[in-house]
């Protein structure tokens, strides 16, 4: 399996990382597990932003997955696929940290960088 495909697995699991952060910052306990969405909706501060990072990670993943698979299918340079995939994962991790830290301008720059990786994967496939 290629590095790009392993990055798909990491991207798929990344939202759950931010869920765990949100729940730990929000002092999640087993009673909250009866209605976890209600619990997450009532969070504030860094815990709420971690939950937002989770939701955005779910939103960002389909475009990344499609881009990697299209690039693989089109037999784009494997090195380009791997490097852009690693960059996407790294940028999305940084994005989550910046989201939690409430650094909105930097977070937006990193978001654009990650989207650039997705576009780059489609260009590599062309």
N, C-alpha and C positions, 0 to 999 in steps of 0.2 A: 504494500500500500504506500502511496506517495505521501510526502509531507503535506501537500495541499489537501489531500483527503483526510489526513489526521487532524488538520486544522478545522475541517468541517465538524469533526466530533467535538473538538474544543469549543467551537462556536455554538454548537447545539447545547452543550452543557453550561456555557457561560451565564445564561440568565439565572440558573439555579444557584450559582455562586453569589450573585447579588441578592437573591431571595434569602439565602442564609445570612448574609450580612444584615439585611433589613430586619430579619427576625431576631438576630442576636442584639442589634442596637436597640430594637424595640422591646427587649425583654420578653421574648416569646416564651410561652410555657405550654404544656400539653392541653390545658383548658382552651387556649386560643385555637387549637387544632380543630375544634368543633366547627369553627367558622373562620378559616384562615384568611379569606378575602376581606371579611369585615375587619379583622385585626389589622391587615395591611393597609386598608383604606383609612384607618384612624391614626396612623403613624404621623409623626411630625419631625422636622429637622433632618438630621443625617439619615435616620431610619427611613423616612419618607422618600428622601432622594435616592437611597439604595433601592427602594422598591421601584422608583421611576427608572433607574438604570436597568433593573430587571425587565421592565416592560419594553424599554427601548431596545434592549438586547434581543428580545423576541421579535421585534419589528425589523431589526437590521439583518437578522440571520437569513431569511429567505433569499434576499438579493445576493448575499455572499455565496450561499449554497448554489444558486443558479449560476453565478459567475464562475465558480470553481468547476462545476460540472460541465459547463459549456466549453471552458478552456481545455479541460481534459479531453472532452469529446472531439474537439477541433484539433487535437494534437499540438497545442501551443507549446512553446518552450517550457519544459518541466521546471527548469530553474526559475523562470519568470513566475510560473504558477506558485511554486513553493515560496519564493521570496515575497510575493504580493500577499499570499495567504498568511505567512508569519507576520508580516507587517500589519495586516488587518487584525489579527488576534491581539497583537501587542497594543495597537491603537485602541481597540475596543476595551482592553483591560485598563489602559490609561484613562479612557473615557469614563468608565465606571468610577474610578478613583476620583477624578475631577468632579464628577456629578455629586458624589457623596461629600466632597470637600466644598461644594458650592462655588466652584470656579467656572462660572458660566461661559465667559468669553474663551478661555482656554479649551473648555469642553467642546464648544462649537468648532473651534479650529481642528481639534482632534477628530471630531465627527466628520468634517469635510475630508480629512486625510484618509480615514477609513473608507469613505465613499469613493475617494480617488482610487483606492486599491481595487474596489469592486469594478469601477470603470476600466481600470488598467487590465483586469482579468478579461473583460470582454474585448478590449482592444487587442490583447495578446492572442485572442482566439480568431481575430479577423484575418 
